[in-house]
């Protein structure tokens, strides 16, 4: 499943689309040029327990690195994934 990104002004999302419907999503808000606040992660029930939520967080981390940004994970799921993955801590605000 391909993870895509959509962004309008300060709000954005990493998502997986199936037949025109988002079946997994991690939403964020940019606060300034170098900060991304992850506010929500949701995966359809049929796709849970397959690592898709973790893949969405990894996509956000990679995007933050590429754009020299830090992440403040307000979403409990994203916070848990980032804090429990040592190689992600470099982007943690």
Secondary structure as a PSIPRED ss2 file (coil, helix, strand):
# PSIPRED VFORMAT (PSIPRED V4.0)

   1 X C   1.000  0.000  0.000
   2 X C   1.000  0.000  0.000
   3 X C   1.000  0.000  0.000
   4 X E   0.000  0.000  1.000
   5 X E   0.000  0.000  1.000
   6 X E   0.000  0.000  1.000
   7 X E   0.000  0.000  1.000
   8 X E   0.000  0.000  1.000
   9 X C   1.000  0.000  0.000
  10 X C   1.000  0.000  0.000
  11 X E   0.000  0.000  1.000
  12 X E   0.000  0.000  1.000
  13 X E   0.000  0.000  1.000
  14 X E   0.000  0.000  1.000
  15 X E   0.000  0.000  1.000
  16 X E   0.000  0.000  1.000
  17 X E   0.000  0.000  1.000
  18 X E   0.000  0.000  1.000
  19 X C   1.000  0.000  0.000
  20 X C   1.000  0.000  0.000
  21 X E   0.000  0.000  1.000
  22 X E   0.000  0.000  1.000
  23 X E   0.000  0.000  1.000
  24 X E   0.000  0.000  1.000
  25 X E   0.000  0.000  1.000
  26 X E   0.000  0.000  1.000
  27 X E   0.000  0.000  1.000
  28 X E   0.000  0.000  1.000
  29 X E   0.000  0.000  1.000
  30 X E   0.000  0.000  1.000
  31 X C   1.000  0.000  0.000
  32 X C   1.000  0.000  0.000
  33 X C   1.000  0.000  0.000
  34 X C   1.000  0.000  0.000
  35 X E   0.000  0.000  1.000
  36 X E   0.000  0.000  1.000
  37 X E   0.000  0.000  1.000
  38 X E   0.000  0.000  1.000
  39 X E   0.000  0.000  1.000
  40 X E   0.000  0.000  1.000
  41 X E   0.000  0.000  1.000
  42 X E   0.000  0.000  1.000
  43 X E   0.000  0.000  1.000
  44 X C   1.000  0.000  0.000
  45 X H   0.000  1.000  0.000
  46 X H   0.000  1.000  0.000
  47 X H   0.000  1.000  0.000
  48 X C   1.000  0.000  0.000
  49 X C   1.000  0.000  0.000
  50 X C   1.000  0.000  0.000
  51 X C   1.000  0.000  0.000
  52 X H   0.000  1.000  0.000
  53 X H   0.000  1.000  0.000
  54 X H   0.000  1.000  0.000
  55 X H   0.000  1.000  0.000
  56 X H   0.000  1.000  0.000
  57 X H   0.000  1.000  0.000
  58 X H   0.000  1.000  0.000
  59 X H   0.000  1.000  0.000
  60 X H   0.000  1.000  0.000
  61 X H   0.000  1.000  0.000
  62 X H   0.000  1.000  0.000
  63 X H   0.000  1.000  0.000
  64 X H   0.000  1.000  0.000
  65 X H   0.000  1.000  0.000
  66 X H   0.000  1.000  0.000
  67 X C   1.000  0.000  0.000
  68 X C   1.000  0.000  0.000
  69 X C   1.000  0.000  0.000
  70 X E   0.000  0.000  1.000
  71 X E   0.000  0.000  1.000
  72 X E   0.000  0.000  1.000
  73 X E   0.000  0.000  1.000
  74 X C   1.000  0.000  0.000
  75 X C   1.000  0.000  0.000
  76 X H   0.000  1.000  0.000
  77 X H   0.000  1.000  0.000
  78 X H   0.000  1.000  0.000
  79 X H   0.000  1.000  0.000
  80 X H   0.000  1.000  0.000
  81 X H   0.000  1.000  0.000
  82 X H   0.000  1.000  0.000
  83 X H   0.000  1.000  0.000
  84 X H   0.000  1.000  0.000
  85 X C   1.000  0.000  0.000
  86 X H   0.000  1.000  0.000
  87 X H   0.000  1.000  0.000
  88 X H   0.000  1.000  0.000
  89 X H   0.000  1.000  0.000
  90 X H   0.000  1.000  0.000
  91 X H   0.000  1.000  0.000
  92 X E   0.000  0.000  1.000
  93 X C   1.000  0.000  0.000
